[in-house]
Amino acid sequence: MRKVLRLIGWVFVLLAAALLGRDLWPVLTGGEVKLRAGGDLWFQIDPGSLNGLQAGVERYIDPALWEGIIFPILQLPAFLPLLGLGGLLLLVTWKGRRHRRR
């Protein structure tokens, strides 16, 4: 299980790096940096699932959860939540140094 979570953590970190690279690419061509929000990216990929998530959370859980937690996370640059989640998974699955007894 630890290896699977570690792999998922690395996938999230790599996706975050790819999204950050895509957002910073215009700088190399003389353009401006525009960090795309995660919610905008999600809406562009599959608007129905984003709307369904919002409706489900507000109807069956609590509207305050959407307004106070989920919506602000979706307004962050897309790479940040992925980087945070990936880093958290890597931190949780990290074994650390093991010292052998002689």
C-alpha positions, -999 to 999 in steps of 0.1 A, spaced: 0 0 0 28 24 9 44 19 -26 11 27 -43 6 58 -23 42 69 -30 37 63 -67 5 84 -66 24 111 -47 50 112 -74 24 113 -102 8 144 -85 42 161 -81 50 155 -118 16 167 -129 21 199 -108 55 204 -124 40 200 -158 12 225 -151 36 250 -137 59 246 -167 29 251 -190 19 283 -171 55 296 -171 62 288 -208 50 322 -222 79 339 -202 104 322 -225 86 335 -256 83 371 -242 48 368 -228 34 372 -194 30 346 -166 -6 336 -162 -12 310 -135 -44 292 -144 -68 284 -116 -75 247 -109 -112 253 -113 -108 269 -147 -87 240 -159 -112 215 -145 -141 234 -162 -123 234 -195 -117 196 -193 -151 185 -179 -176 211 -168 -203 186 -160 -183 169 -133 -173 202 -117 -210 213 -116 -220 179 -104 -195 180 -76 -207 214 -65 -244 204 -66 -236 172 -47 -216 189 -20 -240 217 -15 -271 194 -15 -260 164 4 -231 175 26 -230 212 34 -230 244 13 -204 259 37 -180 231 27 -182 243 -9 -180 280 -1 -154 278 26 -130 251 16 -135 236 -19 -142 268 -39 -111 286 -25 -89 256 -33 -103 256 -69 -93 293 -72 -56 285 -64 -32 280 -93 -38 245 -106 -3 232 -97 -5 242 -60 -31 216 -48 -15 189 -68 19 198 -54 6 199 -19 -13 166 -21 17 149 -38 41 163 -12 18 151 16 16 116 2 53 115 -2 59 127 33 34 102 48 50 73 30 86 83 37 104 57 57 133 78 69 167 66 77 169 33 94 199 27 118 212 -8 121 224 -21 154 258 -36 154 
